[in-house]
Amino acid sequence: MASPQFGRRLIPNIADERARLEPTREWISVPRSTDPKHGWKKITYKDAANAVNRIAHKLVSTTGKPEPGSFPTVAYIGPNDVQYPIFALGAVKAGYQAMFISPRNSQEGQLNLFELSNCNII
């Protein structure tokens, strides 16, 4: 096996490699609830890679595969948790770039961001 080319690999490819080589290794822990006494749930590299692949598949199946050479923007808003990096990797894997929007933005401000980023997928 060739040594990895550090600094020259795409993050989604690294995630797939980690899932293949160390599927049961912990990637991150997330709280089971808002109450710390409920503990933490381990998310493995395999779990993360599967979630990334589901996001990528869902994006392509609902919005289509981007044209070669394009890098369309897809907006996402959700809970402030592990879903953000999962969505970002899934979007890139599907050929999209993720734009994370905030409920704190004014409607005018958000519409301006959509226009400036040419985002028409939410």
Secondary structure, DSSP 8 states (H G I E B T S, - for coil): -----TTSS-HHHHHHHHHHH-TTSEEEEEESSSSGGG-EEEEEHHHHHHHHHHHHHHHHHHH----TT---EEEE---SSTHHHHHHHHHHHHT-EEEE--TTS-HHHHHHHHHHTT--B-
